[in-house]
Amino acid sequence: MEPARVVGLHFQPGLPEQIVSDVLASSPDGKETLRAPVTVLPLLESTLDQLWRRRKDGFLTHEAYRRIGGVLTRGPRRLPTRDMPMWSAAAKRRASIRPSKRG
């Protein structure tokens, strides 16, 4: 939240907690371990980017978060590669490369 404040941006009360809760829900034991899979990061980044674009009077809002569909509903099948940052698209390509089998 501090980087947002540095540029004069604020979250509506409870929104950061909602986002964190949704991210942790991406893992079956996320709420207990307070860990989420790294694969959620591109979705989180895209969600925060969309919230930034839809900010209202310097605030990231619950309304925009609902309209975006939250973090987890923006899964890879619903989030086109063109909307992902370049590093995410590169990571996606690298993940699809399979090591060659040595015989």
C-alpha positions in Angstrom: 0.0 0.0 0.0 2.9 2.3 0.6 3.9 2.7 -3.1 0.3 3.7 -3.8 0.4 6.3 -1.1 3.6 7.7 -2.5 1.9 8.6 -5.8 -1.2 9.9 -4.0 -3.4 6.9 -4.4 -5.6 5.3 -1.8 -7.6 2.1 -1.3 -11.1 2.2 -0.1 -11.3 0.7 3.4 -11.2 -3.1 3.3 -10.1 -3.4 -0.3 -6.5 -4.5 0.3 -7.7 -7.1 2.8 -10.3 -8.4 0.2 -7.6 -8.6 -2.5 -5.2 -10.5 -0.1 -8.0 -12.8 1.0 -8.9 -13.6 -2.7 -5.3 -14.3 -3.5 -4.9 -16.6 -0.6 -8.1 -18.4 -1.6 -6.3 -19.5 -4.8 -4.6 -22.2 -2.7 -6.5 -24.9 -0.7 -4.4 -24.1 2.4 -3.6 -20.5 1.5 -5.5 -19.0 4.4 -3.8 -21.3 6.9 -0.3 -21.0 5.5 -0.6 -17.4 4.3 0.9 -18.4 1.0 -0.4 -18.4 -2.5 1.0 -19.9 -5.7 3.4 -17.7 -7.7 1.1 -18.3 -10.7 -1.4 -15.9 -9.2 1.1 -12.9 -9.5 0.3 -12.1 -13.2 -3.4 -12.1 -12.3 -2.8 -9.9 -9.3 -0.7 -7.5 -11.4 -3.3 -7.3 -14.1 -6.1 -6.8 -11.5 -4.1 -3.9 -9.9 -3.4 -2.4 -13.3 -7.1 -2.5 -14.1 -7.9 -1.0 -10.7 -5.4 1.8 -11.4 -7.1 2.5 -14.8 -10.5 2.7 -13.1 -9.5 4.8 -10.1 -11.9 7.4 -8.9 -10.8 10.6 -7.3 -7.5 9.0 -6.2 -9.1 5.9 -4.8 -9.0 2.2 -5.9 -12.6 1.1 -5.3 -14.6 -1.9 -4.3 -16.9 -1.1 -7.2 -14.1 -1.3 -9.8 -12.8 -4.5 -8.2 -16.3 -6.1 -8.5 -16.6 -5.0 -12.1 -13.2 -6.4 -12.9 -14.2 -9.7 -11.4 -11.6 -9.8 -8.7 -8.3 -11.6 -8.9 -9.2 -15.2 -9.3 -11.9 -14.9 -11.9 -9.3 -13.4 -14.2 -7.8 -16.8 -14.9 -5.7 -17.6 -17.9 -8.7 -18.6 -20.0 -10.4 -15.3 -19.4 -7.3 -13.1 -19.5 -5.9 -12.8 -23.0 -2.1 -12.8 -23.3 -2.3 -9.3 -24.9 -3.6 -7.9 -21.6 -0.7 -9.4 -19.6 2.6 -7.6 -19.0 5.4 -8.6 -21.3 7.3 -10.4 -18.6 4.3 -12.5 -17.8 3.8 -13.4 -21.5 7.5 -14.4 -21.7 7.2 -16.5 -18.5 4.1 -18.2 -20.0 6.1 -19.1 -23.2 9.0 -20.4 -21.1 6.7 -22.5 -19.0 5.3 -24.2 -22.2 8.8 -25.3 -23.3 9.3 -28.9 -22.4 12.8 -30.3 -21.8 14.0 -32.7 -24.4 14.0 -36.4 -23.5 17.4 -37.9 -23.5 17.4 -41.5 -24.6 
